[in-house]
């Protein structure tokens, strides 16, 4: 059985968040441009040069136990279940979806998304 450390890490983070008490915002604070930690991570990822972003995707895919020796395509997509997402096409026809998760992690899911981001 192949383990998927990024998916497990993301699920553990989500499970831990279920038991955390809600945080109250300070009285006179301003909201940041990124609405969630996952959005902030997605902004950092989007700001990387293509080669570095592909390196991040490659590492996440292989760490999750999936096969990819070369990323041939990458495209940003509309959020999936509230998580920023990218569609990634690898060699040999392997396709994955990368979801930005809190904690600066990516959850890798085999397959493709159906809804591209608005251009």
N, C-alpha and C positions, 0 to 999 in steps of 0.2 A: 504494500500500500504506500503510495506516495504522499508525503506530508506537504502541506502548503503553508510554510511559516508566515508569509505575509497575511494570508487569510486568517490563520489562527491568531496572529498578533492583533489584527483588526477586530476580530470577534471578541478577544479578551478585553480590548480597550472599550468596545461597546458594552460588554457585560459589566465592566467596572463602572461605566458611566451611569448604568441603571441604578446603582446603589449610592451614588454621590448625591449629597444634598444640593438643592438648587442654589445657584449663586445669585446674590442680589447685586445689581449694578450700583456703583457709587452715585451720589446725588448729582454732582456736576461733572460728568465725564462726557466725552464725545465718542461716538462710535467710529470704529476703524473702517477702512474701505472694504476689508474682507469680513464677511458676515460670520464665518465659522473658522475654526482652525484648519479644516480641510480646504476651505477657500483660500486661506493664506498660503497653505502648502501648494495648492494648484497655481497660484500667482507666481510663486517662486519657481516652480517647475516650468511654467510657460515662458518665464523671462530667460531661461537658459538658452544658449545657442543650440541649434538642432543636434549637433554631434554629442553634446553633453546630455541633452534630454534623452536621446536614443540610448546612451550609456546607462542612464537611470532606469529606463524601461527594460533594457536587456538584463540588467542585474536583477530587477524585480521578477521578471519572467523566469529566469533560470533559478533564482533562489526559491521560487514557488514550485519548482520541479517540472516546469514545462520546457518543451524543446523550441529553441530559437537560436540560430547561429548568425542570422543577419536580419536586421529590421529593414524592411523594404518600404513600408508606408507607416505614417502616423498622422492621425487627424483628431483634432479636438472635437468633442461632441457635447451636446446639451447634457446637463446633469442627469444622472440616473439615481433615482431614490434620494435626491438631494445631494449627491456626491459628484463633484466635477469628474468628467470622464474623457478618456482618449481611446480611439480604436487603433490597434496596432496590427500591422500585417507583417508576418515573418516569412522567411524562405520556406519552401516546401508547402506553401498554402496554409500554414498555421496562423490563425487569427486570434487575437486576445483583446480584452477590454481592460483598461487600467482605471481603477477608481481611486481618487485621492481620498484618504481617510485622515481623521485626526491623528496627531502624533507623528506627522510627516512620514506616513507609510502609504504604500500603494497596495490595493487588493487587485490581484490579477485573476480574471475569469476567462476561460476559453470561449471563443465565439466572437461575434461581431454585434455592434449596436445597430438598431434599425432607424434611429432618429438622429441625423446629423445636426450639428449646431447651426444656428442662424448665421448667415454670412453677412 
